[in-house]
Amino acid sequence: MPVPTGEHDEEGWIARCLAGDAAAFEPLVERYHRTLFRVAARLLGDREEARDASQTAFLKAYQALGTWDHNRRFFSWIYRILVNECLNRLRSRRTTEPLADTAAERVADSVESAQTRRRVRQALLQLSAEQRDVIVLRHFADLPYDEIATLLSIPEKTVKSRLFSARQRLCELLAGEKV
């Protein structure tokens, strides 16, 4: 089964799904699973949890396919489902986990690293959705500009412009935060 090449193909696959052809969802999974997994892995910091989160996002998208707004890109919609799933998982994590004896020596380093990740996550959430999308896709999913442009249906120059603005805003947010 060929992978869809554009929005019109995606709409066709979605229409088939809504008509009862569950197998028509598979090309959508094939097209986006790698990108969504990488985003989840970066946000969650754990590959297994990222695998679970991305699978859950696809399941939720499939179950709610009838609510998808045809005026929006499918990727933008499922991306938002994934980010919400990751945020829910981050909120539900325990703040303290038992430490192994050998891990006690690494606590100082890991605490600083964890604090930095938390600060960056909080700052990302303060960005506009457009800015957050380009930052996450470029820096967390490691996608090149042309792929980001294709996924978001915007020109490559717009991707670069949004990235520039998003990076500046992120720096302002992180610099303004008290440590």
N, CA, C and O of each residue as an XYZ file, in Angstrom:
716
protein
N       0.853     -1.175      0.000
C       0.000      0.000      0.000
C       0.898      1.236      0.000
O       1.766      1.343      0.866
N       0.728      2.163     -0.923
C       1.618      3.326     -0.996
C       1.383      4.295      0.148
O       0.276      4.416      0.672
N       2.452      4.978      0.521
C       2.356      5.997      1.559
C       1.806      7.263      0.924
O       2.244      7.640     -0.164
N       0.852      7.935      1.578
C       0.283      9.137      1.002
C       1.360     10.192      0.774
O       2.307     10.308      1.552
N       1.205     10.948     -0.285
C       2.203     11.960     -0.598
C       1.716     13.367     -0.319
O       2.513     14.304     -0.369
N       0.477     13.544     -0.037
C      -0.024     14.889      0.206
C      -1.294     14.876      1.024
O      -1.801     13.824      1.413
N      -1.798     16.081      1.276
C      -2.995     16.215      2.101
C      -4.199     15.536      1.479
O      -5.022     14.963      2.192
N      -4.316     15.591      0.157
C      -5.480     14.980     -0.497
C      -5.460     13.468     -0.319
O      -6.507     12.854     -0.112
N      -4.269     12.858     -0.398
C      -4.165     11.422     -0.137
C      -4.562     11.110      1.297
O      -5.269     10.137      1.556
N      -4.097     11.951      2.239
C      -4.448     11.753      3.641
C      -5.955     11.818      3.830
O      -6.530     11.001      4.548
N      -6.587     12.780      3.194
C      -8.036     12.902      3.314
C      -8.727     11.653      2.782
O      -9.747     11.225      3.321
N      -8.172     11.072      1.726
C      -8.731      9.833      1.179
C      -8.608      8.681      2.155
O      -9.550      7.914      2.354
N      -7.413      8.566      2.776
C      -7.228      7.494      3.762
C      -8.179      7.679      4.939
O      -8.763      6.717      5.438
N      -8.327      8.922      5.375
C      -9.207      9.198      6.513
C     -10.655      8.903      6.144
O     -11.395      8.332      6.946
N     -11.063      9.283      4.947
C     -12.438      8.994      4.499
C     -12.678      7.490      4.486
O     -13.744      7.026      4.891
N     -11.685      6.726      4.021
C     -11.834      5.264      4.017
C     -11.949      4.722      5.440
O     -12.739      3.815      5.702
N     -11.164      5.279      6.351
C     -11.253      4.847      7.758
C     -12.642      5.109      8.313
O     -13.244      4.250      8.957
N     -13.137      6.302      8.052
C     -14.456      6.670      8.562
C     -15.563      5.828      7.941
O     -16.637      5.672      8.521
N     -15.292      5.289      6.759
C     -16.260      4.414      6.088
C     -16.141      2.969      6.560
O     -16.873      2.099      6.090
N     -15.214      2.709      7.493
C     -15.105      1.374      8.071
C     -13.889      0.577      7.648
O     -13.736     -0.566      8.079
N     -13.014      1.137      6.818
C     -11.804      0.437      6.384
C     -10.662      0.754      7.351
O      -9.905      1.699      7.126
N     -10.536     -0.029      8.422
C      -9.523      0.225      9.447
C      -8.109      0.165      8.889
O      -7.225      0.864      9.383
N      -7.880     -0.645      7.881
C      -6.545     -0.779      7.290
C      -6.090      0.511      6.606
O      -4.894      0.690      6.378
N      -6.999      1.395      6.280
C      -6.638      2.650      5.625
C      -5.909      3.606      6.569
O      -5.340      4.605      6.128
N      -5.925      3.303      7.857
C      -5.201      4.142      8.826
C      -3.708      3.813      8.823
O      -2.886      4.641      9.214
N      -3.364      2.616      8.385
C      -1.970      2.163      8.406
C      -1.010      3.086      7.655
O       0.071      3.364      8.174
N      -1.347      3.573      6.463
C      -0.418      4.484      5.778
C      -0.156      5.771      6.559
O       0.933      6.338      6.471
N      -1.136      6.230      7.314
C      -0.932      7.414      8.144
C       0.053      7.119      9.270
O       0.903      7.947      9.596
N      -0.068      5.941      9.854
C       0.867      5.526     10.897
C       2.271      5.410     10.311
O       3.239      5.883     10.906
N       2.377      4.778      9.138
C       3.680      4.608      8.498
C       4.329      5.949      8.199
O       5.543      6.106      8.331
N       3.525      6.899      7.801
C       4.072      8.204      7.427
C       4.584      8.989      8.624
O       5.604      9.670      8.517
N       3.901      8.909      9.762
C       4.211      9.797     10.877
C       4.794      9.129     12.124
O       5.196      9.827     13.054
N       4.849      7.808     12.165
C       5.261      7.169     13.419
C       6.674      7.550     13.831
O       6.924      7.771     15.016
N       7.591      7.632     12.901
C       8.985      7.933     13.246
C       9.124      9.349     13.820
O       9.791      9.551     14.835
N       8.504     10.298     13.177
C       8.579     11.679     13.646
C       7.931     11.831     15.013
O       8.501     12.462     15.903
N       6.756     11.262     15.187
C       6.059     11.380     16.464
C       6.808     10.655     17.581
O       6.847     11.130     18.716
N       7.399      9.505     17.260
C       8.182      8.800     18.265
C       9.367      9.653     18.717
O       9.649      9.743     19.912
N      10.057     10.276     17.764
C      11.220     11.095     18.119
C      10.819     12.292     18.974
O      11.534     12.648     19.911
N       9.699     12.907     18.665
C       9.215     14.016     19.476
C       8.914     13.525     20.893
O       9.320     14.158     21.867
N       8.213     12.413     21.008
C       7.865     11.865     22.325
C       9.119     11.482     23.105
O       9.202     11.724     24.309
N      10.090     10.888     22.425
C      11.328     10.484     23.100
C      12.052     11.697     23.664
O      12.588     11.645     24.771
N      12.070     12.779     22.914
C      12.735     13.995     23.393
C      11.976     14.626     24.547
O      12.586     15.099     25.506
N      10.664     14.637     24.465
C       9.874     15.252     25.529
C       9.880     14.424     26.809
O       9.897     14.972     27.912
N       9.865     13.103     26.656
C       9.755     12.222     27.820
C      11.105     11.723     28.340
O      11.237     11.384     29.516
N      12.099     11.682     27.459
C      13.414     11.224     27.884
C      13.511      9.737     28.110
O      14.457      9.280     28.752
N      12.578      8.971     27.612
C      12.560      7.524     27.818
C      11.959      6.874     26.571
O      10.820      7.159     26.203
N      12.722      6.009     25.932
C      12.291      5.414     24.662
C      11.049      4.533     24.813
O      10.153      4.583     23.971
N      10.988      3.738     25.860
C       9.819      2.866     26.051
C       8.565      3.678     26.304
O       7.503      3.389     25.755
N       8.696      4.694     27.139
C       7.542      5.544     27.415
C       7.141      6.315     26.157
O       5.956      6.546     25.917
N       8.130      6.711     25.358
C       7.848      7.405     24.099
C       7.112      6.486     23.130
O       6.194      6.918     22.433
N       7.516      5.223     23.088
C       6.839      4.252     22.226
C       5.377      4.111     22.668
O       4.469      4.106     21.837
N       5.163      3.997     23.968
C       3.803      3.892     24.483
C       2.995      5.152     24.178
O       1.838      5.065     23.765
N       3.603      6.324     24.380
C       2.895      7.587     24.156
C       2.523      7.758     22.682
O       1.419      8.201     22.364
N       3.443      7.408     21.788
C       3.129      7.576     20.364
C       2.060      6.572     19.925
O       1.193      6.911     19.120
N       2.112      5.350     20.441
C       1.069      4.375     20.118
C      -0.287      4.833     20.660
O      -1.313      4.696     19.994
N      -0.273      5.372     21.869
C      -1.517      5.878     22.460
C      -2.065      7.040     21.640
O      -3.275      7.146     21.443
N      -1.179      7.910     21.163
C      -1.616      9.049     20.349
C      -2.282      8.562     19.064
O      -3.316      9.093     18.661
N      -1.689      7.549     18.419
C      -2.307      7.012     17.205
C      -3.660      6.372     17.526
O      -4.617      6.539     16.770
N      -3.745      5.653     18.623
C      -5.007      5.033     19.021
C      -6.077      6.099     19.283
O      -7.212      5.975     18.821
N      -5.707      7.140     20.023
C      -6.659      8.215     20.311
C      -7.084      8.914     19.026
O      -8.254      9.258     18.857
N      -6.135      9.122     18.125
C      -6.461      9.769     16.845
C      -7.432      8.898     16.053
O      -8.404      9.401     15.490
N      -7.172      7.606     16.010
C      -8.055      6.697     15.269
C      -9.462      6.719     15.859
O     -10.452      6.774     15.130
N      -9.535      6.675     17.192
C     -10.840      6.651     17.851
C     -11.601      7.964     17.676
O     -12.832      7.974     17.678
N     -10.869      9.076     17.526
C     -11.509     10.386     17.410
C     -11.450     10.931     15.984
O     -11.641     12.128     15.772
N     -11.193     10.080     15.025
C     -11.015     10.510     13.644
C     -12.193     11.322     13.115
O     -12.014     12.215     12.287
N     -13.367     11.018     13.581
C     -14.555     11.752     13.147
C     -14.563     13.204     13.603
O     -15.322     14.012     13.068
N     -13.739     13.545     14.573
C     -13.686     14.927     15.073
C     -12.600     15.752     14.386
O     -12.489     16.956     14.621
N     -11.796     15.103     13.536
C     -10.722     15.821     12.833
C     -11.321     16.897     11.941
O     -12.258     16.636     11.187
N     -10.782     18.099     12.028
C     -11.231     19.239     11.233
C     -10.521     19.208      9.885
O      -9.299     19.339      9.825
N     -11.268     19.040      8.816
C     -10.695     18.931      7.472
C      -9.975     20.199      7.029
O      -9.250     20.184      6.034
N     -10.166     21.276      7.746
C      -9.477     22.525      7.416
C      -8.076     22.578      8.025
O      -7.305     23.490      7.726
N      -7.746     21.613      8.870
C      -6.423     21.537      9.489
C      -5.685     20.336      8.919
O      -6.298     19.385      8.436
N      -4.369     20.394      8.982
C      -3.564     19.262      8.528
C      -3.684     18.126      9.540
O      -3.741     18.360     10.747
N      -3.722     16.912      9.042
C      -3.799     15.746      9.914
C      -2.598     15.707     10.849
O      -2.737     15.427     12.039
N      -1.410     15.991     10.300
C      -0.211     15.954     11.132
C      -0.316     16.924     12.304
O       0.033     16.565     13.428
N      -0.781     18.120     12.069
C      -0.911     19.107     13.152
C      -1.854     18.591     14.231
O      -1.619     18.784     15.423
N      -2.912     17.940     13.800
C      -3.902     17.406     14.737
C      -3.314     16.275     15.575
O      -3.444     16.283     16.799
N      -2.674     15.310     14.935
C      -2.130     14.178     15.690
C      -0.908     14.599     16.508
O      -0.648     14.044     17.576
N      -0.167     15.574     16.007
C       0.969     16.114     16.758
C       0.473     16.692     18.079
O       1.086     16.467     19.122
N      -0.630     17.434     18.044
C      -1.189     18.027     19.259
C      -1.662     16.925     20.212
O      -1.482     17.044     21.424
N      -2.256     15.867     19.685
C      -2.676     14.737     20.522
C      -1.448     14.135     21.213
O      -1.489     13.842     22.408
N      -0.368     13.954     20.471
C       0.851     13.383     21.044
C       1.435     14.281     22.128
O       1.784     13.801     23.206
N       1.545     15.568     21.857
C       2.108     16.486     22.856
C       1.260     16.458     24.124
O       1.804     16.427     25.227
N      -0.051     16.468     23.982
C      -0.923     16.391     25.159
C      -0.710     15.087     25.922
O      -0.692     15.085     27.153
N      -0.549     13.986     25.202
C      -0.292     12.690     25.844
C       1.022     12.742     26.624
O       1.097     12.263     27.756
N       2.054     13.322     26.017
C       3.357     13.425     26.691
C       3.257     14.313     27.929
O       3.813     13.987     28.978
N       2.554     15.427     27.807
C       2.402     16.320     28.955
C       1.650     15.630     30.085
O       2.000     15.797     31.254
N       0.630     14.864     29.754
C      -0.098     14.113     30.783
C       0.819     13.113     31.480
O       0.759     12.958     32.699
N       1.655     12.445     30.718
C       2.588     11.481     31.299
C       3.614     12.177     32.193
O       3.964     11.666     33.257
N       4.093     13.335     31.762
C       5.057     14.075     32.577
C       4.429     14.531     33.889
O       5.074     14.496     34.936
N       3.179     14.954     33.830
C       2.483     15.397     35.041
C       2.254     14.250     36.019
O       2.265     14.444     37.234
N       2.047     13.058     35.476
C       1.718     11.932     36.350
C       2.941     11.230     36.932
O       2.806     10.363     37.794
N       4.122     11.595     36.470
C       5.335     10.970     37.012
C       5.491     11.317     38.483
O       5.115     12.397     38.939
N       6.043     10.390     39.188
C       6.329     10.639     40.600
C       7.490     11.615     40.700
O       8.409     11.603     39.882
N       7.424     12.459     41.722
C       8.507     13.425     41.891
C       9.720     12.784     42.539
O      10.842     13.261     42.371
N       9.501     11.712     43.276
C      10.647     11.020     43.871
C      10.593      9.551     43.488
O       9.542      8.913     43.551
N      11.718      9.039     43.100
C      11.835      7.627     42.784
C      12.956      7.058     43.634
O      13.935      7.756     43.896
N      12.843      5.808     44.075
C      13.915      5.239     44.884
C      15.213      5.171     44.080
O      15.212      4.831     42.897
N      16.314      5.501     44.746
C      17.619      5.494     44.109
C      18.392      4.240     44.472
O      18.386      3.806     45.624
N      19.042      3.674     43.502
C      19.934      2.546     43.771
C      21.174      3.093     44.469
O      21.504      4.269     44.312
N      21.865      2.251     45.239
C      23.061      2.687     45.956
C      24.101      3.279     45.015
O      24.720      4.293     45.338
N      24.300      2.661     43.861
C      25.309      3.160     42.926
C      24.879      4.467     42.281
O      25.725      5.213     41.788
N      23.602      4.758     42.274
C      23.118      5.988     41.652
C      23.339      7.200     42.534
O      23.290      8.330     42.048
N      23.578      6.994     43.807
C      23.751      8.117     44.733
C      24.883      9.043     44.312
O      24.809     10.253     44.529
N      25.924      8.485     43.716
C      27.056      9.310     43.292
C      26.709     10.184     42.093
O      27.350     11.212     41.876
N      25.717      9.797     41.321
C      25.348     10.558     40.119
C      24.229     11.554     40.363
O      23.831     12.267     39.442
N      23.718     11.617     41.571
C      22.552     12.450     41.855
C      22.820     13.925     41.569
O      21.987     14.583     40.946
N      23.935     14.452     41.998
C      24.208     15.882     41.804
C      24.167     16.258     40.326
O      23.560     17.263     39.957
N      24.809     15.456     39.480
C      24.811     15.736     38.048
C      23.421     15.590     37.450
O      22.988     16.425     36.655
N      22.727     14.532     37.832
C      21.417     14.283     37.229
C      20.377     15.291     37.694
O      19.458     15.611     36.939
N      20.495     15.797     38.912
C      19.548     16.793     39.409
C      19.663     18.057     38.569
O      18.652     18.628     38.159
N      20.886     18.494     38.313
C      21.072     19.692     37.487
C      20.529     19.472     36.080
O      19.877     20.350     35.514
N      20.797     18.308     35.527
C      20.316     17.990     34.188
C      18.780     17.936     34.165
O      18.155     18.448     33.236
N      18.188     17.327     35.167
C      16.730     17.232     35.248
C      16.107     18.609     35.411
O      15.061     18.893     34.827
N      16.746     19.468     36.206
C      16.235     20.826     36.387
C      16.289     21.601     35.077
O      15.371     22.356     34.757
N      17.353     21.413     34.331
C      17.478     22.089     33.037
C      16.393     21.610     32.087
O      15.757     22.425     31.419
N      16.169     20.294     32.015
C      15.113     19.755     31.144
C      13.746     20.284     31.548
O      12.925     20.612     30.691
N      13.500     20.368     32.849
C      12.218     20.882     33.351
C      12.049     22.343     32.960
O      10.973     22.745     32.517
N      13.093     23.133     33.117
C      13.034     24.558     32.757
C      12.754     24.730     31.262
O      11.950     25.576     30.870
N      13.417     23.931     30.441
C      13.212     24.021     28.992
C      11.787     23.615     28.642
O      11.137     24.285     27.839
N      11.281     22.514     29.238
C       9.898     22.080     28.985
C       8.913     23.181     29.353
O       7.985     23.467     28.598
N       9.117     23.803     30.524
C       8.211     24.866     30.956
C       8.279     26.059     30.010
O       7.251     26.654     29.686
N       9.473     26.410     29.569
C       9.623     27.526     28.636
C       8.966     27.194     27.292
O       8.326     28.053     26.686
N       9.123     25.956     26.829
C       8.488     25.545     25.569
C       6.979     25.705     25.630
O       6.352     26.110     24.651
N       6.399     25.391     26.772
C       4.951     25.490     26.919
C       4.459     26.928     26.876
O       3.276     27.172     26.639
N       5.356     27.885     27.104
C       4.979     29.295     27.058
C       5.061     29.878     25.646
O       4.576     30.983     25.400
N       5.673     29.140     24.723
C       5.743     29.590     23.335
C       4.388     29.418     22.668
O       3.557     28.631     23.121
N       4.172     30.160     21.588
C       2.954     29.952     20.806
C       3.036     28.561     20.177
O       4.120     27.987     20.070
N       1.903     28.030     19.768
C       1.885     26.694     19.154
C       2.754     26.670     17.900
O       3.455     25.687     17.661
N       2.723     27.724     17.101
C       3.537     27.777     15.882
C       5.025     27.735     16.206
O       5.787     27.022     15.552
N       5.440     28.502     17.218
C       6.845     28.518     17.609
C       7.263     27.179     18.218
O       8.333     26.655     17.909
N       6.416     26.638     19.078
C       6.734     25.370     19.734
C       6.861     24.249     18.701
O       7.757     23.411     18.802
N       5.973     24.233     17.714
C       6.019     23.187     16.694
C       7.349     23.174     15.959
O       7.951     22.113     15.793
N       7.819     24.343     15.514
C       9.074     24.355     14.753
C      10.270     24.026     15.634
O      11.207     23.373     15.175
N      10.258     24.462     16.884
C      11.361     24.138     17.805
C      11.410     22.634     18.042
O      12.473     22.022     17.944
N      10.274     22.043     18.349
C      10.242     20.612     18.647
C      10.631     19.788     17.421
O      11.415     18.845     17.529
N      10.091     20.137     16.270
C      10.403     19.357     15.072
C      11.863     19.507     14.651
O      12.463     18.549     14.163
N      12.436     20.682     14.828
C      13.824     20.890     14.426
C      14.800     20.340     15.462
O      15.727     19.609     15.111
N      14.602     20.680     16.721
C      15.597     20.366     17.741
C      15.337     19.077     18.512
O      16.271     18.492     19.061
N      14.105     18.631     18.563
C      13.814     17.400     19.282
C      13.595     16.226     18.344
O      13.968     15.095     18.657
N      12.989     16.493     17.192
C      12.789     15.418     16.210
C      13.908     15.408     15.168
O      13.960     14.508     14.329
N      14.797     16.392     15.213
C      15.959     16.471     14.315
C      15.571     16.469     12.839
O      16.272     15.883     12.014
N      14.469     17.117     12.506
C      14.035     17.167     11.112
C      14.692     18.342     10.392
O      14.887     19.402     10.987
N      15.033     18.162      9.118
C      15.571     19.276      8.335
C      14.461     20.278      7.996
O      13.275     19.959      8.074
N      14.869     21.488      7.621
C      13.913     22.550      7.329
C      12.880     22.142      6.288
O      11.694     22.428      6.448
N      13.318     21.476      5.223
C      12.379     21.129      4.152
C      11.303     20.161      4.627
O      10.151     20.268      4.207
N      11.664     19.213      5.499
C      10.661     18.278      6.033
C       9.672     18.995      6.951
O       8.473     18.720      6.924
N      10.189     19.913      7.760
C       9.307     20.678      8.653
C       8.325     21.483      7.812
O       7.133     21.536      8.113
N       8.833     22.104      6.764
C       7.976     22.890      5.876
C       6.873     22.023      5.278
O       5.715     22.437      5.212
N       7.237     20.823      4.845
C       6.254     19.912      4.267
C       5.224     19.484      5.308
O       4.025     19.495      5.032
N       5.679     19.108      6.496
C       4.769     18.643      7.540
C       3.792     19.725      7.989
O       2.626     19.449      8.273
N       4.286     20.960      8.047
C       3.435     22.047      8.536
C       2.737     22.815      7.411
O       1.970     23.744      7.666
N       3.007     22.420      6.171
C       2.420     23.085      4.994
C       2.710     24.584      4.967
O       1.821     25.402      4.731
N       3.967     24.921      5.213
C       4.405     26.313      5.155
C       5.699     26.360      4.356
O       6.384     25.344      4.235
N       6.046     27.522      3.806
C       7.308     27.626      3.071
C       8.517     27.447      3.996
O       8.452     27.729      5.192
N       9.607     26.977      3.417
C      10.828     26.757      4.193
C      11.319     28.058      4.835
O      11.841     28.038      5.950
N      11.154     29.180      4.142
C      11.561     30.475      4.703
C      10.757     30.800      5.954
O      11.277     31.398      6.896
N       9.493     30.406      5.961
C       8.651     30.635      7.137
C       9.133     29.777      8.304
O       9.114     30.222      9.452
N       9.561     28.557      8.015
C      10.119     27.692      9.059
C      11.321     28.381      9.696
O      11.424     28.458     10.920
N      12.224     28.878      8.863
C      13.433     29.534      9.368
C      13.097     30.782     10.174
O      13.703     31.040     11.214
N      12.140     31.546      9.694
C      11.735     32.759     10.399
C      11.120     32.434     11.757
O      11.436     33.071     12.762
N      10.235     31.430     11.774
C       9.611     31.025     13.042
C      10.646     30.468     14.012
O      10.581     30.717     15.216
N      11.599     29.716     13.477
C      12.656     29.182     14.335
C      13.467     30.304     14.959
O      13.766     30.266     16.152
N      13.820     31.291     14.172
C      14.589     32.425     14.687
C      13.830     33.099     15.823
O      14.387     33.335     16.895
N      12.549     33.408     15.585
C      11.728     34.064     16.599
C      11.538     33.175     17.823
O      11.586     33.649     18.958
N      11.326     31.901     17.586
C      11.101     30.960     18.695
C      12.353     30.821     19.552
O      12.265     30.783     20.779
N      13.504     30.748     18.921
C      14.760     30.647     19.678
C      14.987     31.893     20.519
O      15.395     31.805     21.677
N      14.719     33.055     19.930
C      14.877     34.297     20.697
C      13.944     34.310     21.898
O      14.359     34.641     23.009
N      12.691     33.951     21.678
C      11.706     33.948     22.762
C      12.083     32.926     23.831
O      11.945     33.194     25.025
N      12.556     31.762     23.407
C      12.968     30.720     24.347
C      14.128     31.213     25.193
O      14.151     30.981     26.402
N      15.091     31.889     24.583
C      16.230     32.443     25.332
C      15.754     33.481     26.344
O      16.226     33.513     27.481
N      14.805     34.336     25.917
C      14.260     35.335     26.845
C      13.593     34.667     28.029
O      13.793     35.071     29.175
N      12.797     33.641     27.752
C      12.088     32.946     28.827
C      13.063     32.264     29.785
O      12.892     32.322     31.003
N      14.078     31.625     29.229
C      15.041     30.920     30.087
C      15.933     31.898     30.849
O      16.296     31.632     31.994
N      16.288     33.016     30.238
C      17.126     34.012     30.913
C      16.354     34.734     32.020
O      16.922     35.137     33.034
N      15.053     34.886     31.801
C      14.227     35.611     32.776
C      13.816     34.765     33.961
O      13.315     35.291     34.955
N      14.021     33.458     33.870
C      13.617     32.561     34.957
C      14.667     32.569     36.052
O      15.867     32.486     35.788
N      14.204     32.668     37.259
C      15.125     32.616     38.409
C      15.517     31.188     38.673
O      14.676     30.289     38.650
N      16.783     30.976     38.922
C      17.297     29.628     39.147
C      17.423     29.364     40.626
O      17.840     28.277     41.026
